């Protein structure tokens, strides 16, 4: 079965998940900014959702390394 497995992560203080998502995409990694999942008027911008159910196991660690690069670039 595909889909359904993900985890939430909070970014370092002051980072916006939408900026990180753009930087990650430039590195071939797709993340989902988490603010779209909140109904409140001012959702947190420092959370992201990482899906991994449809990712081959051997691609997860390199993807996390690229995500870390993106976070450092934005931060």
N, C-alpha and C positions, 0 to 999 in steps of 0.2 A: 504494500500500500504506500502511495506517495503522499507527502504533505502531512501537516499536523504537528510536526515537531519543531519547536523553536524555543529560544530563551530571550529574556529581556536583559538589557545591560544599561547601566547609567554611565554616561561619559564624565570625564573630569569636569569639575566646576568651570562654568563659563563657555563650554563648547556647545554648539548647536548641532543636533543630529542631522539636520538638512545639509549643513556645510560638510560634515563628515561623509554623508551619503554621496555627495558629488565627488569628493576627493577619493572615496573608495571606488566609485564607478570608474573613475579615470584609471584605476589600478585593476579593473576587471572583477571587482567584488560588489555585489548588490546587497545593501542593507535597507531596512525600512525604518524611517524616522517614526518614533513612537507617538508623537503628538496627535496623529490622526485617530488614535484609539481612545482619546479622552473626550468626554462630552462637556467638560467645564470650559468657560470662556477663555481662560489663559492656561492652556495645557503646558506641561513641562516640555522644554525643547531639548533637554539633555538625556533623553532616553531613546533607545533604539531596540528593534526586534531583529533577532538573527534566526533565520530559518535554516535548518540543516537536514531535513528529512530527505530531500531530493538531491543532496550533494554526496558524491562519492567520498567515502571515508578518507581516502588518501589525498583529497583536495581540501579538506577542512583546515589542517594546520597551515598550509601555505596561504590559504585565504585569510586566516586570522592574522598571519604575519603581515599580509598586505593591508589589512584593516588597521593594524597597529601603525604602519607607515602613514596611512591616511590621517589617523588621529594625531600623530606627531606633526604632520604637515599643517593641519588646521590649528593645532594648539600652539 
